[in-house]
Amino acid sequence: MSISSWGRLAGTLAIGLVVAGGAVACGDDDDGGTTGPAGQGQFEGRGAITLATGKDTTGTLQGQLDRWNADHPDQKVTLAELPESADGQRQQFIQNAQTKSDAYTVLNLDVVWTAEFAANGWVEQLPEDQFPIGEMIPSTVETAKYFKKLYAVPYSTNAGLLFYRKDLLDKAGVTAAPKTWDEMKAACDKVKALPEGKTMGCYAGQFEKYEGLTVNFSEAVQSAGGKVVDDEGKPVVNSAEAKAGLEFLVNGFTSGLFPREAVTYKEEEGRRAFQDGKLVFHRQWPYQWTLANKTDGSSKVAGKFGVAPLPGKSGVGSSSLGGANLAISKYAKNKASALEFIKWFSNAENARKNLEVASNAPVYASIYSDAALQEKLPYLSVLKQGLDTAAARPRVVAYGDATTAIQENAYAAITGKKPVDQALADMQAKLTEVTAKK
């Protein structure tokens, strides 16, 4: 999975859905010494392994694997890159599991998929006492568990941030990043009054009909004071707050606050638009920091932008909790090597390196208080603030049905095919059906 995919969401549903279902599915017992989802696996066999992950848009992943391979010539890891889209990645992971293929050993899963894969018996239960989970941000560890058992290891976490053209806001006399949607619109109007801002789009996020839209819709609802489901897992998108959140997205397009083409944006399309100087504000994961600051000619905004928390209806908004978890396929060979690789790949030293070279948000809490890193990466405190207020990720067995319901109805609203009230009513009905499944 690419660094952007690790952060999105993507991949990513920012609602507090509870675990659906009671008893977990059971797998076969003849798969090389594992005991299925109801018990911890037996990690036997050493040799070559494969890391299956989304497309690495940062270009840093192979270098990390080369370091492991140099030290473990008899246990080399091969990179298997899946599509850039989170939806495409999930589809290939599921196809691989349903055919019981051993092509993938270590799975780099969006945090939202862990429960689904554990419930279906597609990944091994891991030995919790062999990982330093006590040093990790608690919310990240929860995304790696199913029925209180560890089925994956947190590799990265993430929160959405507001990237903005600080140089243009300064020139327009805007002295601080906006905290509300109205402040953002007012700031953009001032920038567009400048000669260099006349043709720029004001704001974009991830609005194509895919996992990113689930993230952006959920953030809009949360940032208006609402929830997609309540604390008991009951869908509540038929609320005034949810309506305000969806109206923010719909009105963004009808009012011209969002450029028309943003309805096709996923992470990378928006990143390229921001780096090309076409956007004043951009909702994005932190990986954009490093790429947009490159001085090799690929970015026109290097050194010209700032980062702030997402804005909301009446104050600072709330992000989705993104990230990635590392799991071991139930059907893989050389699981002892896979376990050792995950221990190494997810350790604090690598987490720090990934932060420095690719803005990959670490799961280790202590890294955020490192003074040297804070000086080098000024957005770090903003990211920690975003993580502290991010909505918990779901642990949903019927995840595909839930995110499809959100995507389809939110997209219908922002493209004018459904009124807001109808879109929310239809979403409420479908989510009620999905969360009732056992």
C-alpha positions as CSV (number, residue, x, y, z in Angstrom):
1,M,0.0,0.0,0.0
2,S,1.3,3.4,-0.9
3,I,2.1,5.9,1.8
4,S,-1.0,7.8,0.6
5,S,-3.1,4.6,0.9
6,W,-1.7,4.0,4.3
7,G,-3.0,7.3,5.3
8,R,-6.4,7.3,3.8
9,L,-7.7,6.0,3.8
10,A,-8.8,5.0,1.9
11,G,-8.1,4.7,2.6
12,T,-11.1,5.0,5.3
13,L,-14.3,5.2,7.1
14,A,-14.4,7.7,10.0
15,I,-17.4,6.5,11.8
16,G,-17.7,4.7,15.1
17,L,-19.4,1.5,13.8
18,V,-19.2,-1.3,16.3
19,V,-18.1,-4.8,15.5
20,A,-20.8,-6.6,13.5
21,G,-21.4,-10.2,14.0
22,G,-21.0,-12.7,16.8
23,A,-19.0,-15.8,16.2
24,V,-16.1,-15.5,13.8
25,A,-15.8,-17.6,10.7
26,C,-13.5,-20.6,11.0
27,G,-10.8,-21.5,8.5
28,D,-9.4,-24.8,7.4
29,D,-7.0,-26.7,9.6
30,D,-4.7,-28.0,6.9
31,D,-3.0,-24.8,6.0
32,G,0.5,-25.4,7.2
33,G,0.2,-25.4,11.0
34,T,-2.2,-22.6,11.8
35,T,-5.2,-22.8,14.0
36,G,-7.6,-20.4,12.3
37,P,-9.1,-17.2,13.5
38,A,-10.2,-18.6,16.8
39,G,-6.6,-19.2,18.0
40,Q,-3.1,-17.9,17.6
41,G,-1.2,-19.2,14.6
42,Q,1.8,-21.4,14.6
43,F,4.5,-19.4,12.8
44,E,6.6,-22.0,11.1
45,G,8.9,-21.9,8.0
46,R,11.6,-19.6,7.0
47,G,12.4,-18.4,3.5
48,A,11.3,-15.9,0.9
49,I,8.2,-13.8,1.6
50,T,6.1,-11.2,-0.2
51,L,4.8,-7.9,1.1
52,A,1.5,-7.0,-0.7
53,T,0.8,-3.3,-0.6
54,G,-0.7,-0.6,-2.6
55,K,1.3,1.4,-5.1
56,D,4.2,3.2,-3.4
57,T,3.7,6.7,-4.7
58,T,6.6,8.0,-2.5
59,G,9.3,5.8,-4.1
60,T,10.8,5.0,-0.6
61,L,9.5,1.5,0.1
62,Q,11.9,-0.6,-2.0
63,G,14.8,1.0,-0.3
64,Q,13.5,-0.1,3.1
65,L,13.0,-3.6,1.9
66,D,16.6,-3.6,0.5
67,R,17.9,-3.1,4.0
68,W,16.0,-6.1,5.3
69,N,17.2,-8.2,2.3
70,A,20.8,-7.3,2.8
71,D,20.7,-8.6,6.3
72,H,18.5,-11.6,5.5
73,P,19.7,-13.1,2.2
74,D,17.8,-16.3,2.9
75,Q,14.5,-14.6,3.8
76,K,14.2,-12.0,1.1
77,V,11.0,-10.0,0.8
78,T,9.6,-9.2,-2.6
79,L,7.3,-6.2,-3.1
80,A,4.0,-6.9,-4.7
81,E,2.4,-3.6,-5.6
82,L,-1.4,-3.5,-5.8
83,P,-3.5,-0.7,-7.3
84,E,-3.2,2.9,-6.0
85,S,-6.9,2.9,-5.1
86,A,-7.8,1.6,-1.7
87,D,-10.9,-0.1,-3.2
88,G,-8.7,-1.8,-5.8
89,Q,-6.3,-3.0,-3.1
90,R,-9.1,-4.5,-1.0
91,Q,-10.6,-6.3,-4.0
92,Q,-7.3,-8.0,-4.8
93,F,-6.6,-8.9,-1.1
94,I,-10.0,-10.5,-0.9
95,Q,-9.6,-12.4,-4.2
96,N,-6.3,-13.7,-3.0
97,A,-7.8,-14.9,0.3
98,Q,-10.9,-16.5,-1.2
99,T,-8.7,-18.6,-3.6
100,K,-6.5,-19.5,-0.6
101,S,-3.4,-18.4,-2.6
102,D,0.0,-18.2,-1.0
103,A,1.1,-15.4,-3.3
104,Y,0.9,-12.8,-0.6
105,T,2.6,-13.3,2.8
106,V,2.5,-10.0,4.7
107,L,-0.6,-7.9,4.0
108,N,-0.4,-4.1,4.4
109,L,-4.1,-3.5,5.2
110,D,-6.0,-0.2,5.6
111,V,-6.9,-0.1,9.3
112,V,-10.5,-0.4,8.4
113,W,-10.2,-3.9,7.0
114,T,-8.6,-5.7,9.9
115,A,-11.8,-6.9,11.5
116,E,-13.2,-8.0,8.2
117,F,-10.1,-10.1,7.4
118,A,-9.9,-11.5,10.9
119,A,-13.6,-12.5,11.0
120,N,-13.3,-14.3,7.7
121,G,-10.2,-16.2,8.8
122,W,-8.0,-14.7,6.2
123,V,-5.3,-13.5,8.5
124,E,-3.5,-15.1,11.5
125,Q,-3.9,-14.1,15.1
126,L,-0.6,-12.7,16.2
127,P,1.3,-13.1,19.5
128,E,0.6,-9.8,21.3
129,D,3.5,-10.2,23.8
130,Q,6.0,-10.2,21.0
131,F,5.2,-6.6,19.9
132,P,5.8,-3.3,21.8
133,I,2.1,-2.3,21.6
134,G,2.3,-0.5,25.0
135,E,4.5,2.1,23.3
136,M,2.0,2.7,20.5
137,I,-0.9,5.2,20.4
138,P,-3.8,3.2,22.0
139,S,-6.3,4.1,19.2
140,T,-3.9,2.6,16.6
141,V,-3.7,-0.7,18.5
142,E,-7.5,-1.0,18.7
143,T,-7.7,-0.9,14.9
144,A,-5.5,-4.0,14.8
145,K,-7.7,-6.1,17.1
146,Y,-10.8,-8.1,16.7
147,F,-12.7,-9.4,19.7
148,K,-9.8,-8.1,21.8
149,K,-7.3,-10.3,20.0
150,L,-4.4,-9.0,17.9
151,Y,-4.6,-9.8,14.2
152,A,-2.3,-7.2,12.8
153,V,0.4,-4.8,14.0
154,P,0.0,-1.0,13.5
155,Y,2.5,0.2,11.0
156,S,1.4,3.8,10.4
157,T,-1.4,6.1,11.5
158,N,-2.9,9.2,10.0
159,A,-5.1,12.2,10.3
160,G,-6.3,14.5,7.5
161,L,-4.8,18.0,7.5
162,L,-5.6,21.3,5.8
163,F,-2.8,22.2,3.5
164,Y,-3.0,25.9,2.5
165,R,-1.0,28.5,0.5
166,K,0.5,30.5,3.3
167,D,2.3,32.8,0.9
168,L,-1.0,33.9,-0.7
169,L,-2.9,34.2,2.5
170,D,-0.2,36.4,3.8
171,K,-0.3,38.6,0.7
172,A,-4.1,38.8,1.0
173,G,-3.8,39.9,4.6
174,V,-5.1,36.7,6.2
175,T,-3.0,36.2,9.2
176,A,-4.1,32.7,10.4
177,A,-5.3,29.5,8.9
178,P,-9.1,29.2,8.9
179,K,-10.8,27.3,11.7
180,T,-14.3,27.2,10.2
181,W,-15.8,26.6,6.7
182,D,-17.0,30.2,6.5
183,E,-13.5,31.5,7.4
184,M,-12.0,29.3,4.7
185,K,-14.4,30.7,2.1
186,A,-13.7,34.3,3.2
187,A,-9.9,33.7,3.0
188,C,-10.2,32.2,-0.4
189,D,-12.3,35.1,-1.7
190,K,-9.4,37.4,-0.7
191,V,-6.8,35.2,-2.4
192,K,-8.8,35.1,-5.6
193,A,-8.9,38.9,-5.6
194,L,-5.1,38.8,-6.1
195,P,-3.8,38.6,-9.7
196,E,-2.1,35.3,-9.0
197,G,-5.2,33.8,-7.3
198,K,-7.8,34.6,-9.9
199,T,-7.9,31.2,-11.6
200,M,-7.2,29.1,-8.6
201,G,-9.7,26.6,-7.0
202,C,-10.5,27.3,-3.4
203,Y,-10.7,23.9,-1.8
204,A,-10.6,20.2,-2.7
205,G,-10.5,16.9,-0.9
206,Q,-11.2,13.4,-2.1
207,F,-14.6,13.4,-3.8
208,E,-14.5,10.7,-6.3
209,K,-16.9,7.8,-5.6
210,Y,-14.5,5.6,-3.7
211,E,-13.2,5.1,-0.1
212,G,-11.9,8.7,0.0
213,L,-15.4,10.0,-0.3
214,T,-16.4,7.9,2.7
215,V,-13.6,9.6,4.6
216,N,-14.5,13.1,3.5
217,F,-18.2,12.7,4.1
218,S,-17.6,11.3,7.6
219,E,-15.2,14.2,8.4
220,A,-17.8,16.7,7.2
221,V,-20.5,15.2,9.5
222,Q,-18.1,15.0,12.4
223,S,-16.9,18.6,11.8
224,A,-20.5,19.8,11.9
225,G,-21.0,18.1,15.3
226,G,-22.6,14.9,14.2
227,K,-21.9,11.2,13.8
228,V,-22.6,8.6,11.2
229,V,-23.5,6.1,14.0
230,D,-23.9,6.7,17.7
231,D,-21.9,5.1,20.5
232,E,-24.1,2.0,20.4
233,G,-23.6,1.5,16.7
234,K,-26.9,2.8,15.5
235,P,-26.8,4.8,12.3
236,V,-27.7,8.4,12.9
237,V,-27.2,10.2,9.6
238,N,-30.7,11.5,9.6
239,S,-29.7,14.3,12.0
240,A,-29.4,18.1,11.5
241,E,-25.7,17.9,12.0
242,A,-25.2,15.2,9.3
243,K,-27.3,17.3,7.0
244,A,-25.1,20.3,7.6
245,G,-22.0,18.2,6.8
246,L,-23.4,16.9,3.6
247,E,-24.7,20.4,2.6
248,F,-21.1,21.7,3.0
249,L,-20.0,19.2,0.4
250,V,-22.9,19.8,-1.9
251,N,-22.8,23.6,-1.6
252,G,-19.1,23.5,-2.2
253,F,-19.7,22.5,-5.8
254,T,-22.8,24.5,-6.4
255,S,-21.2,27.7,-5.0
256,G,-17.9,27.3,-6.8
257,L,-15.9,26.9,-3.6
258,F,-14.8,23.5,-4.9
259,P,-13.5,23.4,-8.5
260,R,-15.7,21.3,-10.7
261,E,-13.0,18.8,-11.5
262,A,-12.6,18.0,-7.8
263,V,-15.5,15.6,-8.1
264,T,-13.0,13.2,-9.8
265,Y,-10.2,13.7,-7.3
266,K,-8.7,11.0,-5.2
267,E,-5.5,11.6,-3.2
268,E,-3.1,11.8,-6.0
269,E,-5.2,13.9,-8.4
270,G,-5.6,16.5,-5.6
271,R,-2.0,16.3,-4.6
272,R,-0.9,17.1,-8.1
273,A,-3.4,20.0,-8.4
274,F,-2.0,21.5,-5.1
275,Q,1.6,21.0,-6.1
276,D,0.8,22.7,-9.5
277,G,-0.5,25.7,-7.7
278,K,-4.1,25.2,-8.6
279,L,-5.6,25.1,-5.1
280,V,-5.6,27.5,-2.2
281,F,-6.7,24.8,0.3
282,H,-6.4,21.0,0.2
283,R,-7.6,18.3,2.5
284,Q,-4.9,15.7,2.5
285,W,-2.9,13.1,4.5
286,P,0.5,14.2,5.8
287,Y,2.4,12.3,3.1
288,Q,1.8,15.4,0.9
289,W,4.2,17.5,3.0
290,T,7.4,15.8,1.7
291,L,6.3,15.6,-1.9
292,A,5.0,19.2,-2.1
293,N,8.2,20.5,-0.6
294,K,10.5,18.8,-3.2
295,T,12.8,21.2,-5.0
296,D,13.4,19.0,-8.0
297,G,10.9,20.9,-10.2
298,S,8.0,18.5,-9.4
299,S,6.3,21.1,-7.1
300,K,5.6,24.7,-7.7
301,V,4.6,25.3,-4.0
302,A,7.7,24.1,-2.2
303,G,8.3,26.4,0.9
304,K,5.1,28.3,0.2
305,F,2.5,26.4,2.1
306,G,1.4,25.7,5.7
307,V,-0.6,23.0,7.4
308,A,-3.4,23.4,9.9
309,P,-6.2,21.2,11.4
310,L,-9.2,20.7,9.3
311,P,-11.9,23.4,9.6
312,G,-15.4,22.7,10.8
313,K,-18.8,24.3,10.9
314,S,-18.3,26.4,14.0
315,G,-14.7,25.6,15.0
316,V,-11.8,23.2,14.3
317,G,-13.1,20.1,12.6
318,S,-12.5,16.4,13.1
319,S,-10.4,14.0,10.9
320,S,-10.8,10.4,10.1
321,L,-8.3,8.1,11.8
322,G,-6.3,6.6,8.9
323,G,-3.3,4.3,8.8
324,A,-2.1,0.8,7.9
325,N,-1.8,-2.5,9.7
326,L,0.5,-5.4,8.9
327,A,-1.1,-8.9,8.9
328,I,0.0,-12.4,7.9
329,S,-2.1,-14.3,5.4
330,K,-3.6,-17.4,6.6
331,Y,-2.5,-19.2,3.4
332,A,1.1,-18.0,3.3
333,K,4.3,-20.0,3.5
334,N,7.3,-19.1,5.7
335,K,5.2,-17.5,8.4
336,A,8.2,-17.5,10.9
337,S,10.0,-15.2,8.5
338,A,6.9,-13.1,8.0
339,L,6.6,-12.6,11.8
340,E,10.2,-11.5,12.1
341,F,9.8,-9.1,9.2
342,I,6.8,-7.5,10.7
343,K,8.6,-7.0,14.0
344,W,11.4,-5.2,12.1
345,F,9.3,-3.3,9.6
346,S,7.1,-1.9,12.3
347,N,9.7,-1.0,14.9
348,A,10.2,2.5,16.3
349,E,13.5,3.1,14.4
350,N,11.8,2.5,11.1
351,A,8.8,4.5,12.1
352,R,11.1,7.5,12.7
353,K,12.9,7.0,9.4
354,N,9.5,6.8,7.5
355,L,8.4,10.0,9.1
356,E,11.5,11.8,8.1
357,V,11.7,10.6,4.5
358,A,8.1,10.3,3.6
359,S,6.0,12.1,6.2
360,N,4.5,8.7,7.2
361,A,2.8,9.3,10.6
362,P,4.3,7.0,13.3
363,V,2.2,4.9,15.7
364,Y,4.8,5.5,18.5
365,A,3.6,8.3,20.8
366,S,7.1,9.3,22.0
367,I,8.1,10.3,18.5
368,Y,5.7,13.2,18.4
369,S,7.5,14.9,21.4
370,D,10.9,14.7,19.9
371,A,12.2,18.3,19.8
372,A,14.6,17.7,16.8
373,L,11.8,16.2,14.7
374,Q,9.4,19.0,15.7
375,E,11.9,21.5,14.4
376,K,12.5,19.6,11.2
377,L,8.8,18.8,10.6
378,P,6.8,21.8,11.8
379,Y,3.5,20.1,11.0
380,L,4.1,17.4,13.6
381,S,2.3,19.1,16.5
382,V,-0.7,19.8,14.1
383,L,-0.7,16.1,13.1
384,K,-0.7,15.0,16.8
385,Q,-3.6,17.4,17.4
386,G,-5.5,15.9,14.5
387,L,-4.8,12.3,15.8
388,D,-6.0,13.3,19.3
389,T,-9.4,14.4,17.9
390,A,-9.8,12.0,15.1
391,A,-12.8,9.7,15.0
392,A,-12.3,6.1,15.8
393,R,-12.1,3.8,12.9
394,P,-14.7,1.1,12.5
395,R,-14.4,-2.6,13.2
396,V,-17.1,-3.8,10.8
397,V,-17.3,-7.3,9.3
398,A,-19.7,-6.1,6.5
399,Y,-17.5,-3.2,5.8
400,G,-17.9,-3.2,2.0
401,D,-21.6,-2.8,2.3
402,A,-21.3,0.1,4.8
403,T,-18.8,2.1,2.8
404,T,-20.7,1.5,-0.5
405,A,-23.9,2.9,1.1
406,I,-22.1,6.0,2.2
407,Q,-20.2,6.5,-1.1
408,E,-23.2,6.0,-3.4
409,N,-25.5,8.3,-1.5
410,A,-23.0,11.1,-0.8
411,Y,-21.9,11.0,-4.4
412,A,-25.5,11.2,-5.6
413,A,-25.9,14.3,-3.5
414,I,-22.8,16.2,-4.6
415,T,-23.5,15.4,-8.2
416,G,-27.0,16.7,-8.0
417,K,-28.7,13.3,-8.6
418,K,-30.4,13.2,-5.2
419,P,-31.5,16.0,-2.8
420,V,-29.6,16.1,0.5
421,D,-32.6,14.9,2.5
422,Q,-33.2,11.9,0.2
423,A,-29.5,10.9,0.1
424,L,-29.4,10.9,3.9
425,A,-32.6,9.0,4.3
426,D,-31.4,6.3,1.8
427,M,-28.1,6.1,3.5
428,Q,-29.7,5.8,6.9
429,A,-31.9,2.9,5.7
430,K,-29.0,1.0,4.1
431,L,-26.7,1.5,7.1
432,T,-29.4,0.3,9.4
433,E,-29.7,-2.9,7.2
434,V,-25.9,-3.4,7.1
435,T,-25.3,-2.9,10.8
436,A,-28.1,-5.4,11.7
437,K,-26.3,-8.2,9.9
438,K,-24.9,-10.9,12.1
